[in-house]
Structure formats: C-alpha cells, structure tokens
Amino acid sequence: METNFDKLLEEELPKIKDLATKEGNLSLALEQLYGLEKQTRATESFSHTSIICKEIVKLCFECNEWSQLQECLILLSKKRNQSKTVIQHIVQEAMQLLDKTPDHETKMGLIDTLRSITEGKVYVEVERARITRVLCEIKEKEGELRTASKLLQELQVETFGQMEKREKVDFLLEQMRLCIALGDWTKCVVISRKITSKTLADESIMDLKIRYYELLSEYYSHKRAYLNNCRCYLEIFQTESVQKDKELWTKALANIVIYTVLTPYGVEQVDLSHRVFKEKKLKDLPIKELLEIFLTEVLMDWKTITTKFNELVSHPIFAKDEGKEGQTWKDFHSRVVEHNIRVIEKYYSLITLKRLAGLLELDVDTAERYLAELVSSKTVYAKIDRITGTVNFEKKLLPYETMDEWGNKTKNLFGLVESTCQLIQKEYQKSSTRKREKN
C-alpha cells in the first residue's frame, strides 16, 4: 500500500498544484487533497498524510488565502484519528509562514489559530512555546508588557522533555527579564532558582550564563545585597569567554571591586576583599587603589576619596541610581564612615563624641548613630557616656576572660624563656667546640 501511495502522490500532487496556482481553482484543489488525505489516514499511512497536509498549507500560502489557511489548519487538526505526528508537522509548516504574513492582523490571526490547535497537547508543547514567544515579542512592542509577561510565564518550559537545554534556559531568562521590567522581583527570584549551577556549567551556553548573572545582579541591586552582586560578577569574570576579552573582564572586575567596597563589613566581606585584591589582573586597573585603601588601617578623608575617585559617580552602578543623590552613593559614604570608626577603635580607648564626629567629618548626632549601628551589629565594642560626652572602646573582660588572657600570656612568656634557654645552651656548645678546636 505504501508503494501505491508513493506513485499516486507523485502523479496527483503536481496536477493538483497546477489546478490551484495556474488555473486559480484552490477550492477544487483542496477538495481533491482532502480526499487523498482521508485515504492515507484511513490506512494509517501517516507519512503520506503528512505530505498531503503540508501541501494543503503550502497551496493556501501560495494562493495568498490566509483565512482559508487558518480554516484548513483547524479542520486537519480535528480530523478523526488524526496522527499526533501529522498535527505536529502542519503546525511546524505553518510556523514557517509567520514571518511571511502580509500584515499584522493576518499574523495575529495565524498565531491565535496555532495556539488554539496546540493548547493542551503535550506533543506540540515546544511549538506552542515558540509561537507564544513570538506573540510576547509583539505584545511587548505594542507596550503590553504585563500581558507579554503573563503569557510567557504560563509556559513551564523546565518540564518540557523535547526542548533542548539551551532553549529552556533562554526561555527562563526571558521570563526573568520581563519580571524585572515589571518590577515583579518575587517571581524573578523564583524563576532564577529553576536554573541550576550545574546547567550553567555547560560550555555551550556560556553566553546565557553571563546573561543569567547580569539579570540576577539586577535583582540583588534592587535588594541592595551587594555581597551577592559581587558573587554574580565573580561568576561572570571567571567565565572562559570573558577571560579572553579584555573589555569584558575589565568591566566585570571593576564591578567586583565596587560591590566589594559597598558590602557591609563582615567575615565574608573581608575574605572576599583579600581574594579580589590578590587577583593578578587587578593591577592593570586604577580602581585597585580604592580596594587597597579599604584594606588598610588608615582614616579615609571623604573629600579626598570623592575627589580622587570622582569617576565613580559616572559608573553605571552609581549612575543608574541617580549618582550622588542615589542610595548607592549614600551606602558608599556609609562604608567609608564605618571603616573610619573601626580604625578609631583600634587606636583609641577613650574619645569624646565631639572629637569622634570631627574625625568622621559628621555632626555629633550622625556620628553617634553610625557608632550605635556598628555596636548593635557587634562589629565594634563601645560604650557611650552621654553625660560626659565620651566613648569608651575598651572592653571590660569578664573574670574567666581575664584568667584566659593571663594564662595565654604566661604560656607565651614561658615559651619565650624556653626558646631563649635553648639558644643560650646552643651558644655555649658552639663556644666549647671552638675552644677544643684551638687546643
């Protein structure tokens, strides 16, 4: 039967095509094709059914009958015992015509038809996802951003077994981008968790990895989670493709330094600062000096810092947040003040609030507020005496702490005594050896 259909189609299809294109009788051509389609479908010759159905789609296109095309697609998909493969093939064939539609209205009509055919059918879920993405792009261009985001989020592409990994990740990133554009930060972070680090380790999707961490960084910027921002750009910096492009790694490394400086003081921030400072490529960047200043135990003058690193204001991290008027710049000033308080704590045991405010270049109330915040976070130890207007940085040890300290000092002392005795004994032995050699 297969051979008979091969011969039949070889003879009949050219005649039917001429009937539609040359004689202009599309309805008669379609009637004959429907007859052939019924025969092949009844005998379950689905490969030939697919050929005929695709020919129906092509003829409608060649005759510029777009409304007829939509009707044919719906009719073919609803035929009794129609093969899933046939439906998949006609949808794929029609998808190729989306960019060839004569006007916007026709294109939207074809998209709606294809979406209605593919709705609820697992075997065409990938095709439905691609059609929906085209629709989302149209809606976004028309300014219907919320509609576009809603349509795209309806697709659970992470569960699609037939979709390739690269395409899945690309769809998820597009969902993240639309959520960020709408300011829907909660959904953005939920979607981001669908992409694992194991997936991003694939070398074939390094460009998507960079895009992922850039989008995630926007979320962390909104939350002012600067440490996480820094980790995002570390991932970007360590990507092989970025390492090969000086412009890209320079940009990533500069962002790493700035976000490291913006991160509140803590164990992770200190560890990260030293790791970044050891990076060999950092020596080529002028911004290295900013990180170096923060790692030293020296008071930082705010006016000097802002003058020396004036170009920071125009950096995208600060510029997108209104420069000197934005919260990011204020956070940068806070990190400078907090650094100065930590330095003062190391060199002063007792200081007046007025003197402290003078060293910090702040008024007394603001200086007291910054100090109180650091004390609350246990970054520094201090007691403020408002009556006398003094700050005591000297921590009073508990009895057991005093004993521990005394024990450690005694242990160190005995260690030094023992080492000294050994060195003296060694010198005696050398002296005795030299005397015996002379004699």
Contacts in CASP RR format, 6 or more apart in sequence:
PFRMAT RR
TARGET T0000
AUTHOR 0000-0000-0000
METHOD contacts of the structure
MODEL  1
METNFDKLLEEELPKIKDLATKEGNLSLALEQLYGLEKQTRATESFSHTS
IICKEIVKLCFECNEWSQLQECLILLSKKRNQSKTVIQHIVQEAMQLLDK
TPDHETKMGLIDTLRSITEGKVYVEVERARITRVLCEIKEKEGELRTASK
LLQELQVETFGQMEKREKVDFLLEQMRLCIALGDWTKCVVISRKITSKTL
ADESIMDLKIRYYELLSEYYSHKRAYLNNCRCYLEIFQTESVQKDKELWT
KALANIVIYTVLTPYGVEQVDLSHRVFKEKKLKDLPIKELLEIFLTEVLM
DWKTITTKFNELVSHPIFAKDEGKEGQTWKDFHSRVVEHNIRVIEKYYSL
ITLKRLAGLLELDVDTAERYLAELVSSKTVYAKIDRITGTVNFEKKLLPY
ETMDEWGNKTKNLFGLVESTCQLIQKEYQKSSTRKREKN
1 43 0 8 1.000
1 45 0 8 1.000
2 45 0 8 1.000
2 48 0 8 1.000
5 39 0 8 1.000
5 40 0 8 1.000
5 43 0 8 1.000
5 45 0 8 1.000
5 48 0 8 1.000
6 48 0 8 1.000
8 36 0 8 1.000
9 36 0 8 1.000
9 48 0 8 1.000
9 51 0 8 1.000
9 52 0 8 1.000
12 32 0 8 1.000
12 36 0 8 1.000
13 51 0 8 1.000
13 52 0 8 1.000
13 55 0 8 1.000
16 29 0 8 1.000
16 32 0 8 1.000
16 33 0 8 1.000
16 55 0 8 1.000
16 59 0 8 1.000
17 29 0 8 1.000
17 55 0 8 1.000
17 59 0 8 1.000
19 25 0 8 1.000
19 28 0 8 1.000
19 29 0 8 1.000
19 32 0 8 1.000
20 26 0 8 1.000
20 28 0 8 1.000
20 29 0 8 1.000
20 30 0 8 1.000
20 59 0 8 1.000
20 62 0 8 1.000
20 63 0 8 1.000
21 59 0 8 1.000
21 62 0 8 1.000
21 63 0 8 1.000
24 63 0 8 1.000
26 59 0 8 1.000
26 60 0 8 1.000
26 63 0 8 1.000
26 65 0 8 1.000
26 68 0 8 1.000
29 59 0 8 1.000
30 56 0 8 1.000
30 59 0 8 1.000
30 60 0 8 1.000
30 68 0 8 1.000
30 72 0 8 1.000
33 52 0 8 1.000
33 55 0 8 1.000
33 56 0 8 1.000
33 59 0 8 1.000
34 56 0 8 1.000
36 52 0 8 1.000
37 49 0 8 1.000
37 52 0 8 1.000
37 53 0 8 1.000
37 56 0 8 1.000
37 76 0 8 1.000
37 79 0 8 1.000
40 46 0 8 1.000
40 48 0 8 1.000
40 49 0 8 1.000
40 52 0 8 1.000
41 49 0 8 1.000
41 79 0 8 1.000
41 81 0 8 1.000
41 82 0 8 1.000
41 83 0 8 1.000
41 86 0 8 1.000
44 83 0 8 1.000
46 83 0 8 1.000
46 85 0 8 1.000
46 86 0 8 1.000
49 83 0 8 1.000
49 86 0 8 1.000
50 83 0 8 1.000
50 85 0 8 1.000
50 86 0 8 1.000
50 89 0 8 1.000
50 90 0 8 1.000
53 76 0 8 1.000
53 86 0 8 1.000
53 89 0 8 1.000
53 90 0 8 1.000
53 93 0 8 1.000
54 89 0 8 1.000
54 90 0 8 1.000
54 93 0 8 1.000
56 72 0 8 1.000
56 76 0 8 1.000
56 90 0 8 1.000
57 69 0 8 1.000
57 72 0 8 1.000
57 73 0 8 1.000
57 90 0 8 1.000
57 93 0 8 1.000
57 94 0 8 1.000
57 97 0 8 1.000
58 93 0 8 1.000
60 66 0 8 1.000
60 68 0 8 1.000
60 69 0 8 1.000
60 72 0 8 1.000
61 69 0 8 1.000
61 97 0 8 1.000
61 100 0 8 1.000
64 102 0 8 1.000
66 101 0 8 1.000
66 102 0 8 1.000
66 106 0 8 1.000
66 110 0 8 1.000
69 94 0 8 1.000
69 97 0 8 1.000
69 110 0 8 1.000
70 109 0 8 1.000
70 110 0 8 1.000
70 113 0 8 1.000
73 90 0 8 1.000
73 91 0 8 1.000
73 94 0 8 1.000
73 113 0 8 1.000
73 114 0 8 1.000
73 117 0 8 1.000
74 113 0 8 1.000
74 116 0 8 1.000
74 117 0 8 1.000
76 82 0 8 1.000
76 86 0 8 1.000
76 87 0 8 1.000
76 90 0 8 1.000
77 87 0 8 1.000
77 90 0 8 1.000
77 117 0 8 1.000
84 121 0 8 1.000
84 123 0 8 1.000
87 117 0 8 1.000
87 121 0 8 1.000
87 123 0 8 1.000
87 124 0 8 1.000
88 123 0 8 1.000
88 124 0 8 1.000
88 127 0 8 1.000
91 114 0 8 1.000
91 117 0 8 1.000
91 118 0 8 1.000
91 124 0 8 1.000
91 127 0 8 1.000
92 127 0 8 1.000
94 110 0 8 1.000
94 113 0 8 1.000
94 114 0 8 1.000
95 114 0 8 1.000
95 127 0 8 1.000
95 130 0 8 1.000
95 131 0 8 1.000
97 110 0 8 1.000
98 107 0 8 1.000
98 110 0 8 1.000
98 111 0 8 1.000
98 131 0 8 1.000
98 134 0 8 1.000
101 107 0 8 1.000
101 110 0 8 1.000
104 138 0 8 1.000
107 138 0 8 1.000
108 138 0 8 1.000
111 131 0 8 1.000
111 134 0 8 1.000
111 135 0 8 1.000
111 138 0 8 1.000
114 127 0 8 1.000
114 128 0 8 1.000
114 131 0 8 1.000
115 128 0 8 1.000
115 131 0 8 1.000
115 132 0 8 1.000
115 135 0 8 1.000
117 124 0 8 1.000
118 124 0 8 1.000
118 125 0 8 1.000
118 127 0 8 1.000
118 128 0 8 1.000
118 131 0 8 1.000
119 128 0 8 1.000
121 128 0 8 1.000
125 160 0 8 1.000
125 162 0 8 1.000
125 163 0 8 1.000
126 160 0 8 1.000
126 162 0 8 1.000
126 163 0 8 1.000
126 167 0 8 1.000
128 155 0 8 1.000
129 155 0 8 1.000
129 157 0 8 1.000
129 160 0 8 1.000
129 163 0 8 1.000
129 171 0 8 1.000
132 151 0 8 1.000
132 152 0 8 1.000
132 154 0 8 1.000
132 155 0 8 1.000
133 152 0 8 1.000
133 171 0 8 1.000
133 174 0 8 1.000
135 148 0 8 1.000
135 151 0 8 1.000
136 148 0 8 1.000
136 149 0 8 1.000
136 151 0 8 1.000
136 152 0 8 1.000
136 174 0 8 1.000
136 178 0 8 1.000
137 148 0 8 1.000
139 145 0 8 1.000
139 147 0 8 1.000
139 148 0 8 1.000
139 151 0 8 1.000
140 148 0 8 1.000
140 178 0 8 1.000
145 178 0 8 1.000
145 181 0 8 1.000
145 182 0 8 1.000
146 182 0 8 1.000
148 178 0 8 1.000
149 175 0 8 1.000
149 178 0 8 1.000
149 179 0 8 1.000
149 181 0 8 1.000
149 182 0 8 1.000
149 184 0 8 1.000
152 171 0 8 1.000
152 174 0 8 1.000
152 175 0 8 1.000
152 178 0 8 1.000
153 175 0 8 1.000
153 178 0 8 1.000
153 179 0 8 1.000
153 187 0 8 1.000
153 191 0 8 1.000
155 171 0 8 1.000
157 163 0 8 1.000
157 167 0 8 1.000
157 168 0 8 1.000
157 171 0 8 1.000
157 172 0 8 1.000
158 168 0 8 1.000
158 172 0 8 1.000
158 194 0 8 1.000
160 168 0 8 1.000
163 171 0 8 1.000
165 199 0 8 1.000
165 202 0 8 1.000
165 205 0 8 1.000
166 204 0 8 1.000
166 205 0 8 1.000
166 208 0 8 1.000
169 195 0 8 1.000
169 199 0 8 1.000
169 200 0 8 1.000
169 205 0 8 1.000
169 208 0 8 1.000
169 212 0 8 1.000
170 208 0 8 1.000
172 191 0 8 1.000
172 194 0 8 1.000
172 195 0 8 1.000
173 195 0 8 1.000
173 208 0 8 1.000
173 211 0 8 1.000
173 212 0 8 1.000
173 215 0 8 1.000
175 191 0 8 1.000
176 188 0 8 1.000
176 191 0 8 1.000
176 192 0 8 1.000
176 212 0 8 1.000
176 215 0 8 1.000
176 216 0 8 1.000
177 215 0 8 1.000
179 185 0 8 1.000
179 187 0 8 1.000
179 188 0 8 1.000
179 191 0 8 1.000
180 188 0 8 1.000
180 215 0 8 1.000
180 218 0 8 1.000
180 219 0 8 1.000
183 222 0 8 1.000
185 219 0 8 1.000
185 222 0 8 1.000
185 223 0 8 1.000
188 215 0 8 1.000
188 219 0 8 1.000
189 219 0 8 1.000
192 212 0 8 1.000
192 215 0 8 1.000
192 216 0 8 1.000
192 219 0 8 1.000
195 212 0 8 1.000
199 205 0 8 1.000
200 208 0 8 1.000
200 209 0 8 1.000
200 212 0 8 1.000
203 240 0 8 1.000
206 239 0 8 1.000
206 240 0 8 1.000
206 241 0 8 1.000
207 241 0 8 1.000
209 235 0 8 1.000
209 236 0 8 1.000
209 239 0 8 1.000
210 236 0 8 1.000
210 239 0 8 1.000
210 241 0 8 1.000
210 242 0 8 1.000
213 232 0 8 1.000
213 233 0 8 1.000
213 235 0 8 1.000
213 236 0 8 1.000
214 232 0 8 1.000
214 236 0 8 1.000
216 228 0 8 1.000
216 232 0 8 1.000
217 229 0 8 1.000
217 232 0 8 1.000
217 233 0 8 1.000
220 226 0 8 1.000
220 228 0 8 1.000
220 229 0 8 1.000
220 232 0 8 1.000
221 229 0 8 1.000
221 317 0 8 1.000
224 327 0 8 1.000
224 328 0 8 1.000
224 331 0 8 1.000
226 259 0 8 1.000
226 260 0 8 1.000
226 262 0 8 1.000
226 263 0 8 1.000
226 264 0 8 1.000
226 331 0 8 1.000
227 259 0 8 1.000
227 263 0 8 1.000
227 268 0 8 1.000
227 269 0 8 1.000
227 272 0 8 1.000
229 255 0 8 1.000
229 259 0 8 1.000
229 262 0 8 1.000
230 256 0 8 1.000
230 259 0 8 1.000
230 260 0 8 1.000
230 263 0 8 1.000
230 272 0 8 1.000
233 252 0 8 1.000
233 253 0 8 1.000
233 255 0 8 1.000
233 256 0 8 1.000
233 259 0 8 1.000
234 256 0 8 1.000
236 242 0 8 1.000
236 252 0 8 1.000
237 243 0 8 1.000
237 249 0 8 1.000
237 252 0 8 1.000
237 253 0 8 1.000
237 256 0 8 1.000
241 248 0 8 1.000
242 248 0 8 1.000
242 249 0 8 1.000
242 252 0 8 1.000
243 249 0 8 1.000
249 281 0 8 1.000
250 284 0 8 1.000
250 285 0 8 1.000
253 279 0 8 1.000
253 281 0 8 1.000
253 282 0 8 1.000
253 285 0 8 1.000
254 285 0 8 1.000
254 287 0 8 1.000
254 315 0 8 1.000
255 317 0 8 1.000
256 276 0 8 1.000
257 276 0 8 1.000
257 282 0 8 1.000
257 285 0 8 1.000
257 287 0 8 1.000
257 288 0 8 1.000
257 290 0 8 1.000
257 291 0 8 1.000
258 287 0 8 1.000
258 290 0 8 1.000
258 312 0 8 1.000
258 315 0 8 1.000
258 317 0 8 1.000
259 317 0 8 1.000
260 269 0 8 1.000
260 272 0 8 1.000
260 273 0 8 1.000
260 276 0 8 1.000
260 291 0 8 1.000
261 290 0 8 1.000
261 291 0 8 1.000
261 294 0 8 1.000
261 332 0 8 1.000
261 335 0 8 1.000
262 328 0 8 1.000
262 331 0 8 1.000
262 332 0 8 1.000
262 335 0 8 1.000
263 269 0 8 1.000
263 272 0 8 1.000
263 335 0 8 1.000
264 335 0 8 1.000
264 338 0 8 1.000
264 377 0 8 1.000
265 335 0 8 1.000
265 338 0 8 1.000
265 339 0 8 1.000
265 342 0 8 1.000
265 379 0 8 1.000
266 379 0 8 1.000
273 291 0 8 1.000
273 294 0 8 1.000
273 295 0 8 1.000
274 295 0 8 1.000
276 282 0 8 1.000
276 291 0 8 1.000
277 288 0 8 1.000
277 291 0 8 1.000
277 292 0 8 1.000
277 295 0 8 1.000
282 288 0 8 1.000
282 291 0 8 1.000
287 309 0 8 1.000
289 308 0 8 1.000
290 309 0 8 1.000
290 312 0 8 1.000
293 300 0 8 1.000
293 305 0 8 1.000
294 300 0 8 1.000
294 335 0 8 1.000
294 339 0 8 1.000
297 343 0 8 1.000
297 346 0 8 1.000
298 343 0 8 1.000
299 340 0 8 1.000
299 343 0 8 1.000
299 344 0 8 1.000
299 359 0 8 1.000
300 336 0 8 1.000
300 339 0 8 1.000
300 340 0 8 1.000
301 361 0 8 1.000
302 333 0 8 1.000
302 336 0 8 1.000
302 337 0 8 1.000
302 361 0 8 1.000
303 361 0 8 1.000
305 336 0 8 1.000
312 318 0 8 1.000
312 332 0 8 1.000
313 319 0 8 1.000
313 323 0 8 1.000
313 324 0 8 1.000
313 329 0 8 1.000
317 328 0 8 1.000
318 324 0 8 1.000
318 326 0 8 1.000
318 328 0 8 1.000
318 329 0 8 1.000
318 332 0 8 1.000
321 327 0 8 1.000
321 328 0 8 1.000
321 329 0 8 1.000
323 329 0 8 1.000
334 370 0 8 1.000
337 360 0 8 1.000
337 362 0 8 1.000
337 370 0 8 1.000
338 370 0 8 1.000
338 374 0 8 1.000
338 379 0 8 1.000
340 359 0 8 1.000
340 360 0 8 1.000
341 360 0 8 1.000
341 370 0 8 1.000
341 371 0 8 1.000
341 374 0 8 1.000
341 380 0 8 1.000
342 374 0 8 1.000
342 379 0 8 1.000
342 380 0 8 1.000
344 351 0 8 1.000
344 356 0 8 1.000
344 359 0 8 1.000
344 360 0 8 1.000
344 393 0 8 1.000
345 380 0 8 1.000
345 381 0 8 1.000
345 382 0 8 1.000
345 393 0 8 1.000
348 393 0 8 1.000
349 392 0 8 1.000
349 393 0 8 1.000
349 394 0 8 1.000
350 390 0 8 1.000
350 391 0 8 1.000
350 392 0 8 1.000
350 393 0 8 1.000
350 394 0 8 1.000
351 390 0 8 1.000
351 391 0 8 1.000
351 393 0 8 1.000
352 389 0 8 1.000
352 390 0 8 1.000
352 391 0 8 1.000
353 364 0 8 1.000
353 367 0 8 1.000
353 368 0 8 1.000
353 384 0 8 1.000
353 389 0 8 1.000
353 390 0 8 1.000
353 391 0 8 1.000
354 364 0 8 1.000
354 389 0 8 1.000
356 367 0 8 1.000
356 371 0 8 1.000
356 391 0 8 1.000
357 363 0 8 1.000
357 364 0 8 1.000
357 366 0 8 1.000
357 367 0 8 1.000
357 368 0 8 1.000
358 367 0 8 1.000
360 367 0 8 1.000
360 370 0 8 1.000
362 370 0 8 1.000
368 384 0 8 1.000
371 380 0 8 1.000
371 382 0 8 1.000
371 384 0 8 1.000
371 391 0 8 1.000
372 384 0 8 1.000
374 380 0 8 1.000
374 382 0 8 1.000
375 381 0 8 1.000
375 382 0 8 1.000
380 393 0 8 1.000
381 393 0 8 1.000
381 395 0 8 1.000
382 391 0 8 1.000
382 392 0 8 1.000
382 393 0 8 1.000
383 391 0 8 1.000
383 392 0 8 1.000
384 390 0 8 1.000
384 391 0 8 1.000
384 392 0 8 1.000
385 391 0 8 1.000
385 392 0 8 1.000
397 405 0 8 1.000
END
